[in-house]
Structures are given as structure tokens and as C-alpha cells.
Amino acid sequence: EVQLVESGGGSVQPGGSLRLSCIASEFTFDEFLMAWYRQAPGNNCDLVATISSDGTTDYSDSVKGRFTISQDNAKNTVTMNLQMNDLKPEDTAKYYCAAAGRRWSAIQALGACGSYGMDYWGKGAAVTISS
């Protein structure tokens, strides 16, 4: 059974950095798309960044130049990272790891994280940017 587990959330001051990681276990797909979404209270679940099995990356305009998505592949496991630099208060949200075990185009905005739009979801990691 595929499981996604996030780690690395926390609280930092504006301008600081955090690194999120997501371990996808039993993830044995030849083609896949992995993504980070985020959702702040009262907001949509917004796509932050994606990385495909061939290493192609994409970012939302709001994080381009500040966030970097990467992945490491091992047998039956994919680890996806999100390096977040120059964090701003508007980056405060719960960040969700998501994956599709096939060629897929991630939806930019969902009503809620964790229920649809991707095949698999993690439980989320809270990120708070505050002075």
C-alpha cells in the first residue's frame, strides 16, 4: 500500500528557510507525478510545485525563485523534498505531499487537500511564518 509521510514543517521568521520532505513508500510506478500543495484556513488547496518521474519541475508563480523541489529514488521508495527560502507570512499554510502513479497534470486549485485530484495524499505538515 502506498503511503506518503511528510516531515520538516515548523515555524520561522520572515526571510527564513525550511525544508519539507515526503517519503512515498511502496511507490513502484515507472511514470509518476509528485506535488506539493498547500492550504491556509479559508483558502483553496493550491498547487505549489510538481516534479515528474523524468525530473521535470514546475512552480506556482508565488513561489518561483524561492522554492526548489527535488526527488531521490530508491527501490520502492521516492523521497520528495521542498526547499523553501525567503519565506513570507503568506506562505503560512499546511503543506501536503501528493502523488499520482501515472502520467498526470496536477490541478492548480482544489477545494480541499487530501480528498481528490491526486491518487495519494499525505496528512500534511504545518508551516508558520511569523515575526
C-alpha positions, -999 to +999 in steps of 0.1 A: +000+000+000+014+034-010+019+058+019+031+094+019+046+108+050+057+145+053+082+159+077+101+191+083+073+216+090+077+243+117+078+279+124+103+305+112+106+343+109+101+360+076+131+356+054+139+323+069+141+288+054+125+254+059+129+221+042+099+197+038+104+161+029+079+135+018+086+098+017+065+078-006+068+041+003+057+011-018+058+036-047+068+014-077+054+033-107+076+039-137+058+071-145+045+094-118+039+129-108+046+142-073+034+175-060+033+198-030+000+216-023-008+240+005-039+251+022-044+280+046-076+283+067-104+296+045-084+292+013-084+267-016-058+239-017-033+255-040-006+237-061+029+249-051+052+227-071+054+195-091+081+171-101+076+142-126+093+109-129+116+123-156+127+151-133+106+179-149+097+206-124+071+233-123+063+260-097+035+284-090+043+320-097+040+328-060+070+306-050+091+306-082+127+316-074+122+309-037+112+272-035+131+242-050+115+208-055+137+177-058+134+139-056+155+109-047+146+075-059+154+042-042+139+008-046+101+010-039+106+045-023+106+080-036+117+109-014+105+143-025+119+175-009+108+211-009+135+236+000+117+269+009+138+300+012+130+337+018+097+326+034+069+352+037+039+353+060+017+345+031+035+311+028+019+301+061-003+270+054-005+233+059+016+217+032+006+184+016+026+159-003+006+143-031+013+118-059-002+103-090+011+069-101+008+077-138+014+105-162-007+133-148-013+170-149-019+184-114-049+206-109-039+241-099-065+246-072-087+222-053-114+228-028-096+208-002-064+190+001-063+153+007-095+141-009-093+142-047-072+154-076-042+131-070-041+094-063-023+096-029-020+122-002+000+127+029-015+141+061+002+174+058+028+194+077+022+228+092+044+258+082+041+291+100+059+322+091+056+349+117+077+375+134 
